[in-house]
Amino acid sequence: MAGPRQARLRAFDPTRYAWVVADTWAQALNLIRSRPVEMAVVDPLLGSEPRPHAIERLRLLFPSLPLLVYTELSPVTAAALLKLGRAGIQRAVFQRFEDGPKALRAVLQAELEHSVSRQVVTALQERLRKLPEPIREALEMMLYDPGAGLTVSELAGRALLSRRTCERFFTKLGLPSPKRVMLLMRLLYAHRLLLDPGYTVEDVAIKLGYGKVRTLQRHLRAVFSLSAGELRASVSFEEAVALVSGRFFEGQRVAAS
């Protein structure tokens, strides 16, 4: 992607999101598999010539990953964009035509609403809606920043609260502990990624900051009573959310009433 387009992307919410740049399609594939990537902004002009099939492959391998085409409008890209449209990739932004700061921000935010972290937060929003907004935002941010670890102190710090105050909110609302909620959200995130054919169990473990695959497997068995492979083959995301809600939230809500 050309320098001006990269610069515009980097200006989008720099305190919340960081952009990583791929110089080749192979590198893009490796980044998606190994990093907590929330969205891919792609340019068919990456490389020596337009390669729409590379973008089609990303869509096939990672259907849960929001994909936005950002390129220049020219005869060279026209054929590639037509092919992408036939493949179901219809959202594109063109440099110098519709990529002003306000317009580009709106498009990026709209695409991020389809990210895996948003899917997890949306799935549990009814359970977590009474938490203060800073805590809810911190929970979401920790999904795509696995390197920070799942500590209550880190969560409280991101929400600008003391650890004790943070824990009291969860207790008062009859929720599982903050640490348990973070783990459940992390495992729902892992399960949704596992449904994409492009990820292996090892990929998901790396993306979520697990040092060992067997630790992820142990956590999945503890929550779902299934291995990663069994989850991938037999449990939809909606079923996984229902299972987590029934096992870990319904009982807590009754006990608090």
Helices and strands as residue ranges (DSSP letters): H 3-10, H 25-34, E 40-42, H 52-61, E 67-71, H 75-86, E 92-94, H 101-112, H 116-123, H 125-128, H 133-143, G 146-148, H 152-158, H 163-172, H 178-194, H 201-207, H 213-224, H 228-234, H 237-244, I 245-249, H 250-256
